[in-house]
Every structure is written in C-alpha cells, then in structure tokens.
Amino acid sequence: MLETFAKAIVYTLAVYANVGLVFSVPFVWLGVQRLDSEAQGSGIGFRLLILPGVAAFWPMFLQRWLRGVVEPPVDKNPHRLSSKT
C-alpha cells in the first residue's frame, strides 16, 4: 500500500512537470513579453534562464496569461509599505 502511494506521488509530480515543460516553451517565446514589458526584446539567454521557473510555477503564469495581466503585481508587504511614508 505504501508503495502504491509513493508511485502515485511520483506519477503526479511527473505529470505536473511534463505539463509545466509543455506550457513553458510557448509561454517563454510568446507570453512573457506580453505580461512583462521589461522582457520585450530580451534574448535567448534570458528566455532559457526563466524556462525552469516558468515550468515549476506554470499554474500561476497560465492564470496571469489567461487573465491578460500586463504587469507584475506590486509588493504590499510591511517593509515596502513603511518605506513609502
């Protein structure tokens, strides 16, 4: 039973990683320049650098891409809020 549970976890992580890799390739080439104005005109080195992170966090990037969010969200942590005063 424990072996079946371990296999299920491994298969789930493999599916998640494969979906992330399939998503990240078109996103890195097409979507990142729409979501972040700083990424426009960036080279292949930048795109290869962000590929693993996009593959890992693909649900967040997919949601932002589908919603059409243009810029990254502004941090609203206590440190940033106290520096504005």
Protein Blocks (a to p, Z undefined) as FASTA:
>chain_A
ZZmmmmmmmmmmmmmmmmmmmmmmmmmmmmmmmmpmklgopafklmmmmmmmmmmmmmmm
mmmmmnopabdcddfbfklmmmmZZ
